[in-house]
Amino acid sequence: MAKIETVVLKEMEVIETENGYEQIFSNERKFPAAITNYSLSMGEKTGLIKSSQLNDLVDIQKVFEAAINPDANKEEALKGIDTSRYLKVIYLAIVGVNPKLSLTYDEFTELYHEDVPQIIETYTNLVLATMPIVNNAFAEGFQKSTKKK
């Protein structure tokens, strides 16, 4: 089985404070996630992904290259990034490892509150975990560039 990622889902509420508005999170739950045959099959059946072919998920080569090349134009690499596509894969990865979980895609998007860099990192980790490459320079460079400082 592929490396297991952890995805955190939580409820969000926006409250008014003296300084404006603030997000409050509650009921945090952690879920294991990995791309499995079941997740690919469910993605195709539900129409969340075009096919159950793993190579259809890999469309972030520009992001990989920007992550490992310090001279790359990172803004250019992020143009055209479709985070909704990545969210679908993350959702399917949760369902793939937790097939008895009763969670719709809409419920997932309501509970998943990560920023774009974290979405891309989780997506990338999920996809790369399925590839049988031991020394993957793209993966190593991407992981180094997204480490929290």
Secondary structure, DSSP 8 states (H G I E B T S, - for coil): ----EEEEEEEEEEEEETTEEEEEEEEEEEEEE---HHHHHHHHHHTSSS-S-GGGT---HHHHHHHH-TTS-HHHHHTT--HHHHHHHHHHHHHHH-TT----HHHHHHH----HHHHHHHHHHHHHTTS--SS-HHHHHHHHHH---
